[in-house]
Amino acid sequence: MTLIQSRSPQNPDDIVEERVPVTPEHVQVLAGRVRAAQLTWRRQDPSSRAAALRGAADRLRTRADEATALIVREVGKPAMEARAEVSRAAAILDYYAQSCFAPTGELLAPTLPANQPGLLFTERRPRGVAGLVTPWNFPLAIPVWKAAPALAAGNGVLLKPSPSALACGNLVQQLFDGLLPANLLHVVPGGADTGQAVIQAADVASFTGSESVGRKVVAAATQGGLPVQAEMGGQNAAVVLPDADPATTAIMLAGAAMGYAGQKCTATRRIIVVGDAAVFTEALVAAVAALRVGDPTNVDVVVGPVITEAARHRVLDAVSAARAAGGRVLTNDIATRDGFYVAPTLLDSVDPGHSVACEETFGPVATIFAVPNVRAAAFLANSVRFGLVTSVHGRDIGRLFELTKAIDTGLIRVNAPTTGVDFHAPFGGEKASSHGPREQGTAALDFYTSLHTVTFATPPLTSAEEAS
Ligand code: NAD
């Protein structure tokens, strides 16, 4: 059996974790155990479900330094961001712990007028086994933002983490060990076969990752008749209006485009400047040059390595292709280092239809465009197949409003970077970025449950009761 390994992207000789992939056959066995454990869990009172999730949050806070160091080492996330991810994961667990006490009927109609004496009410019930397939780039927060609502709602979980985040996957298992009934949650390391088996064994499926894999997951889940959600790529735009302050906006966008080496689905990939772009471009080039690139263990570093050598080549090839087609690189290269580093790269003079502008490179590359007016900005922002998030920057409330109305992405952020997620709000995209219902917030609780309508009539009076 071939082992799967995760390696530290800043120090590729460092093998962080090695595992034997869980075979599809064994996934089926584990799914059976999860399903059996779920029958007990779904009947547990809300206080004990909440206590288990809160216990996992407490455990994570106790192990925050270790978890932060593991994320930095395994996926090369800069230390400051890794620490924030750990805090966020703990907060997500707290949030869903509390949701164990939330109403379980349809919120706008928990009880309805009944046509006979008695009650007519709705009730949300867990679906069974949640099959979760996750990427490497938020190796703790994404598994937790899927598993926590699934568990809170009374489901069991099969979680397949990315092969590039095996140790973080183990950590997720450890967070819950001993707090949940035995076998309620299994983390199953493996590749595509294991992922497919998880989808086939589940009653509800949630995926985050690339668009190409997401389509396969959606196809498998749909064929099996499962409710499925898939959060996939983005090619996100930031629109800069003429009255945006160049210096502060440039700093915000430099971080949103290049932070964590651009490896966020919400990273800014296209910067659309309304009017003359010269002053803003200069400010942005300066802001990108000021970002510290290097070893992600250093708390001042904003841009670490990309995840693999293949990812590095993908990014470099995308930049070369853009240059060959007339694109101009506005930023400087970086000194060669060990590890999978790529210089943060700003481009202009690129055709908006070029693949570097339309397809996800998932690295520290962004392209600047100038457009004459707000309408042209909205048109260009909406012109790609993806539809995850757009940010707009400026002061004129009328123009900001006009733009937010015209933008077609699932998330729209005014004077805030495209990056950044509120775990208590619905999260998801449009077009090729997403499939199925939103995740996070209360939307996740809806997704991991099915809605039942119960007519509960009182029995007719017996003749003795009628007589009395
Ligand atoms: P990926 O698609 O390569 O892998 C995601 C997961 O799917 C991994 O666990 C992988 O092992 C598994 N997988 C691979 N082939 C499979 C198959 N045939 N069937 C079932 N599972 C399979 O993605 P990645 O490289 O880990 O992550 C980067 C991608 O994730 C980027 O495209 C990024 O935009 C996207 N992403 C999206 C969001 C979002 O919320 N929209 C968030 C984070 C990352």
Residues whose N, C-alpha, C, O or C-beta is under 5 A from the ligand:
A	BS01	NAD	V133 T134 P135 W136 K160 P161 S162 P163 G190 G191 A192 G195 Q196 T208 G209 S210 E211 V213 K216 E231 M232 G233 G234 C265 S433
